[in-house]
Amino acid sequence: MYTVNAPPDRVVAVLSADERWMTLALDLAPRGLGRTAPNPPVSCVIVQGDEVVGQGFHPRAGEPHAEVFAPHGAGAHARGATAYVTLEPCSHHGRTPPCTDALIASGVCRVVVSTLNPNPRVAGRGVQALRDAAIDVSVGILEAGATRQQAGFRSVIVRGRPWVVAKYAMTLDGKVAAVGEGNGKVSDAAARERAMVWRNELDAVAVGSGTLNMDDPALTTRGVPGGRYARAVVFDRQARSNPQAQAWRPGSVLVTAPDAAVSAFEASGITVVRAETPQSALTQLGHLGLSSMLLEGGPGLLSTLLDAGLVDEVRTFISPKLLGGGLSPLTSPDRRMNEAQELRDVTVETLGQDVLVTGLLSDIPRL
Ligand SMILES: NC(=O)c1ccc[n+]([C@@H]2O[C@H](COP(=O)([O-])OP(=O)(O)OC[C@H]3O[C@@H](n4cnc5c(N)ncnc54)[C@H](OP(=O)(O)O)[C@@H]3O)[C@@H](O)[C@H]2O)c1
């Protein structure tokens, strides 16, 4: 990225050609979010001169990869063109043949890779395979945006557990619920619509037994065109959850203690994860193929995972209401201000009357 000569308060960012085409690819890749695990959401754009001749993204696990769709669309126009891929292509045989083979066969003469693949079976070998075929390769264009999209894939590959995004809504005086009241809506419709988009994009949506029993959330995706349901996960050490709750559906997961009595849940087809610690629970959720998880509360579960260092990202809606009394988002013990966990890469956005604050607590795992 470079800048034109302009006054410091009006610096205009100008994208290089590589950044412009990679931006297009980065707009395409998230269409696969929530559908590709254990694979990453990846896209490929093939450019001949100043024209896109082929493009594609990985739509879901088991279907062809982006580097197959894009050359297929480009046909003979790929010869001598440049391919932009948001992740280093794989160079090994998995469920599909190596993506490097598809790019080499297409005849492209240059490949621009946003970020290297942290999978130990790839990890630079994809770039090497392309270079061995006399293809010019550039790496690292708009890398931060690409790694952000791939946070779930990277988390499972590098740390063996899903990327955990904590989402909650609170009033201006920092309350997530009135005492003893189930299902009291804190935020506006616009905020709730945004949360539905996230449910569509993450692999799992999780609540604790307290929220399940108090609010009976459906944990479905509503109002998102083409949306699909994330896998519902309920954390409940003592198996006290209402077995008739709406969250129980085929594919739902109960995370409980090793000795909990859960035969009724098992008999109704619920997947049971028995874990001694929160870390073990998340590792086992990773083994179930879940690479990202939207943690929708409540305070008990959020505090457990946050205090164990297992929350990677926070998305908080703040609603212009004053409640008084009520539940705080966290039940963690008192700390000094200099012990507060500080978010990085913070964004602030207005949604209707609410304010959405997001930020990272963890670095996105890299190679
Ligand atoms: N405004 C919002 O965004 C929002 C979102 C969600 C909920 N809420 C509100 O929050 C309230 C409920 O909060 P809550 O703190 O009572 O309930 P909660 O956090 O939903 O659930 C707490 C339970 O989670 C279980 N749990 C915690 N860590 C666990 C682990 N590592 N493994 C397995 N289970 C684990 C524990 O079960 P055991 O006791 O069996 O150990 C604990 O009692 C409700 O009023 C709800 O409306 C607000």
The ligand as an SDF file (V2000), in Angstrom:
LIG
                    3D

 48 52  0  0  0  0  0  0  0  0999 V2000
  -27.4910  -10.0610   27.0230 N   0  0  0  0  0  0  0  0  0  0  0  0
  -26.8470  -11.1180   26.5590 C   0  0  0  0  0  0  0  0  0  0  0  0
  -26.0820  -11.0040   25.5900 O   0  0  0  0  0  0  0  0  0  0  0  0
  -27.0350  -12.4580   27.2160 C   0  0  0  0  0  0  0  0  0  0  0  0
  -26.5560  -13.5930   26.5650 C   0  0  0  0  0  0  0  0  0  0  0  0
  -26.7270  -14.8230   27.1700 C   0  0  0  0  0  0  0  0  0  0  0  0
  -27.3360  -14.9040   28.4070 C   0  0  0  0  0  0  0  0  0  0  0  0
  -27.7950  -13.7810   29.0040 N   0  0  0  0  0  0  0  0  0  0  0  0
  -28.4520  -13.8840   30.3250 C   0  0  0  0  0  0  0  0  0  0  0  0
  -27.5640  -14.5410   31.2110 O   0  0  0  0  0  0  0  0  0  0  0  0
  -28.3340  -15.2330   32.1940 C   0  0  0  0  0  0  0  0  0  0  0  0
  -27.7870  -16.6210   32.3820 C   0  0  0  0  0  0  0  0  0  0  0  0
  -26.4520  -16.5390   32.7680 O   0  0  0  0  0  0  0  0  0  0  0  0
  -25.7610  -17.6670   33.6610 P   0  0  0  0  0  0  0  0  0  0  0  0
  -24.4100  -17.1690   34.0240 O   0  0  0  0  0  0  0  0  0  0  0  0
  -26.6950  -18.0490   34.7230 O   0  0  0  0  0  0  0  0  0  0  0  0
  -25.7270  -18.8980   32.6990 O   0  0  0  0  0  0  0  0  0  0  0  0
  -24.7530  -19.4590   31.5720 P   0  0  0  0  0  0  0  0  0  0  0  0
  -23.4560  -18.7660   31.5540 O   0  0  0  0  0  0  0  0  0  0  0  0
  -25.5310  -19.5280   30.3140 O   0  0  0  0  0  0  0  0  0  0  0  0
  -24.5650  -20.9190   32.0960 O   0  0  0  0  0  0  0  0  0  0  0  0
  -23.7920  -21.1480   33.2200 C   0  0  0  0  0  0  0  0  0  0  0  0
  -23.5400  -22.6350   33.3110 C   0  0  0  0  0  0  0  0  0  0  0  0
  -22.6620  -23.0370   32.2900 O   0  0  0  0  0  0  0  0  0  0  0  0
  -22.0360  -24.2220   32.7180 C   0  0  0  0  0  0  0  0  0  0  0  0
  -20.6190  -24.1760   32.4380 N   0  0  0  0  0  0  0  0  0  0  0  0
  -19.7600  -23.1810   32.6710 C   0  0  0  0  0  0  0  0  0  0  0  0
  -18.5130  -23.5590   32.3110 N   0  0  0  0  0  0  0  0  0  0  0  0
  -18.6030  -24.8090   31.8500 C   0  0  0  0  0  0  0  0  0  0  0  0
  -17.6810  -25.7540   31.3330 C   0  0  0  0  0  0  0  0  0  0  0  0
  -16.3930  -25.4580   31.2170 N   0  0  0  0  0  0  0  0  0  0  0  0
  -18.1160  -26.9500   30.9520 N   0  0  0  0  0  0  0  0  0  0  0  0
  -19.3960  -27.2640   31.0490 C   0  0  0  0  0  0  0  0  0  0  0  0
  -20.3230  -26.4130   31.5510 N   0  0  0  0  0  0  0  0  0  0  0  0
  -19.9250  -25.2060   31.9390 C   0  0  0  0  0  0  0  0  0  0  0  0
  -22.1790  -24.3130   34.2170 C   0  0  0  0  0  0  0  0  0  0  0  0
  -23.0050  -25.4120   34.4810 O   0  0  0  0  0  0  0  0  0  0  0  0
  -22.9060  -26.1950   35.8870 P   0  0  0  0  0  0  0  0  0  0  0  0
  -23.5240  -25.2780   36.8620 O   0  0  0  0  0  0  0  0  0  0  0  0
  -23.6520  -27.4230   35.6420 O   0  0  0  0  0  0  0  0  0  0  0  0
  -21.4570  -26.3910   36.1830 O   0  0  0  0  0  0  0  0  0  0  0  0
  -22.8560  -23.0150   34.5900 C   0  0  0  0  0  0  0  0  0  0  0  0
  -23.7910  -23.1310   35.6220 O   0  0  0  0  0  0  0  0  0  0  0  0
  -29.7790  -15.2020   31.7220 C   0  0  0  0  0  0  0  0  0  0  0  0
  -30.4900  -14.2600   32.4680 O   0  0  0  0  0  0  0  0  0  0  0  0
  -29.6660  -14.7560   30.2820 C   0  0  0  0  0  0  0  0  0  0  0  0
  -30.8130  -14.0220   29.8720 O   0  0  0  0  0  0  0  0  0  0  0  0
  -27.6540  -12.5620   28.4470 C   0  0  0  0  0  0  0  0  0  0  0  0
  1  2  1  0
  2  3  2  0
  2  4  1  0
  4  5  1  0
  4 48  2  0
  5  6  2  0
  6  7  1  0
  7  8  2  0
  8  9  1  0
  8 48  1  0
  9 10  1  0
  9 46  1  0
 10 11  1  0
 11 12  1  0
 11 44  1  0
 12 13  1  0
 13 14  1  0
 14 15  2  0
 14 16  1  0
 14 17  1  0
 17 18  1  0
 18 19  2  0
 18 20  1  0
 18 21  1  0
 21 22  1  0
 22 23  1  0
 23 24  1  0
 23 42  1  0
 24 25  1  0
 25 26  1  0
 25 36  1  0
 26 27  1  0
 26 35  1  0
 27 28  2  0
 28 29  1  0
 29 30  1  0
 29 35  2  0
 30 31  1  0
 30 32  2  0
 32 33  1  0
 33 34  2  0
 34 35  1  0
 36 37  1  0
 36 42  1  0
 37 38  1  0
 38 39  2  0
 38 40  1  0
 38 41  1  0
 42 43  1  0
 44 45  1  0
 44 46  1  0
 46 47  1  0
M  CHG  2   8   1  16  -1
M  END
$$$$
